[in-house]
Amino acid sequence: MTVYLTPYRRMYNLREAMNRLFEDNIGEAASEREMLLAMDITGSEDAYEITAFVPGLDAEDVNIEIINNTVNIRGEFTSEEKKDVQILSCELPSGRFSRVVTLPTALDPAKAEANIKNGVLTLRIPKAEAARPKAIKVKAG
């Protein structure tokens, strides 16, 4: 009996094993994944402003926590399950989202303001009084 060993057969077996490995792990990760919330952050002398798109969410769907100089924004996009419908494309956001941002200066969370209008979350967080720049008047003489 003659057995032919070919490097192509080994490569095929390796490729099949890698495909099975990725299919098993990616399937689980896709169902449990958290989306990354895209945002813009701007700063002025006295405050930071965070703007993020949150289409279809109401104010009670978003949780915001501010600790020291770290901002944590969490929530979940829900989608209606449509039965007896063939999905041809699914690009709308769905699932949980989370974003943690560390800002360079201390914040004053007691004076923070957040609102949602037309699917845009705007969060204004004042800097802590100690972190704001101070003007010092120079005296002559």
C-alpha positions in Angstrom: 0.0 0.0 0.0 1.4 3.4 -1.0 0.4 6.5 1.0 1.0 9.9 -0.5 1.7 12.7 1.9 1.2 16.2 0.4 1.7 19.5 2.2 -1.6 20.7 0.7 -3.5 18.1 2.7 -1.8 19.3 5.9 -2.6 22.9 5.1 -6.2 22.0 4.4 -6.5 20.2 7.8 -4.9 23.1 9.6 -7.3 25.6 7.8 -10.3 23.5 8.8 -9.2 23.4 12.4 -8.7 27.1 12.5 -12.1 27.7 10.9 -13.8 25.5 13.6 -11.9 27.3 16.3 -13.0 30.8 15.1 -16.6 29.7 14.4 -17.0 28.3 17.9 -15.6 31.4 19.7 -16.9 34.2 17.4 -20.4 32.9 17.6 -20.4 33.3 21.4 -18.7 36.6 21.4 -21.1 38.1 18.8 -24.1 37.4 20.9 -22.6 38.8 24.1 -20.6 41.7 22.6 -20.9 45.2 23.8 -20.9 48.0 21.3 -18.5 50.9 21.6 -20.3 54.2 21.8 -18.8 56.7 19.4 -18.5 60.2 20.8 -16.9 63.6 20.5 -15.3 65.3 23.5 -14.6 69.0 23.7 -13.1 71.1 26.5 -13.2 74.7 27.5 -11.7 76.6 30.5 -14.5 75.6 32.8 -16.1 72.4 31.4 -16.0 69.4 29.1 -18.8 68.5 26.7 -19.4 65.0 25.4 -21.6 64.4 22.4 -22.7 60.9 21.3 -25.3 59.5 18.9 -27.9 57.4 20.7 -30.7 57.0 18.1 -34.0 55.8 19.4 -33.1 56.0 23.1 -34.9 57.9 25.7 -33.3 59.6 28.8 -34.2 56.6 31.0 -32.3 54.2 28.6 -28.9 55.8 29.4 -26.9 55.5 32.6 -24.1 58.0 33.3 -21.7 57.7 36.3 -19.0 60.2 37.1 -16.3 59.3 39.6 -13.3 61.6 40.0 -12.3 62.4 36.5 -13.8 59.2 34.9 -17.1 59.2 33.0 -18.9 55.9 32.3 -21.9 55.9 29.9 -23.9 52.7 29.5 -27.2 51.7 28.0 -28.8 49.3 25.6 -30.3 49.6 22.1 -33.3 47.4 21.8 -34.7 46.1 18.6 -38.1 44.5 17.9 -38.0 40.8 17.0 -39.9 40.3 13.8 -41.2 36.9 13.4 -41.9 35.3 10.0 -39.7 37.9 8.3 -36.5 37.2 6.3 -33.8 39.7 7.3 -31.9 40.9 4.3 -29.7 43.4 6.1 -29.3 44.3 9.8 -27.2 47.4 10.3 -29.1 49.3 13.0 -27.5 49.3 16.5 -28.7 46.7 18.9 -27.4 45.4 22.2 -25.6 46.9 25.1 -23.1 49.7 24.8 -20.6 51.1 27.2 -17.9 53.7 27.1 -15.5 54.8 29.8 -13.6 58.0 29.3 -10.9 59.4 31.6 -10.6 63.2 31.4 -7.4 65.0 32.2 -8.7 67.1 35.1 -11.0 66.6 38.2 -14.7 67.0 37.5 -17.6 68.4 39.5 -20.3 65.7 39.0 -22.9 67.6 41.1 -23.2 70.3 38.4 -23.2 67.9 35.4 -26.1 68.2 32.9 -27.2 65.6 30.3 -30.0 65.6 27.8 -31.1 63.7 24.7 -32.5 65.5 21.7 -33.1 64.1 18.3 -31.0 61.0 19.1 -28.0 63.0 20.3 -26.8 62.7 23.9 -25.1 65.9 25.1 -23.3 65.7 28.5 -21.8 68.9 30.0 -19.5 68.3 33.0 -17.9 71.3 34.7 -14.3 71.0 35.9 -13.7 71.0 39.6 -13.1 74.5 41.0 -9.5 73.5 41.9 -8.8 72.4 38.3 -9.9 75.7 36.7 -7.4 78.3 35.7 -7.1 81.3 38.0 -6.1 84.8 36.9 -3.8 86.5 39.3 -3.6 90.3 39.2 -0.1 91.6 39.5 0.4 94.7 41.8 2.9 97.4 41.0 5.3 98.6 43.7 
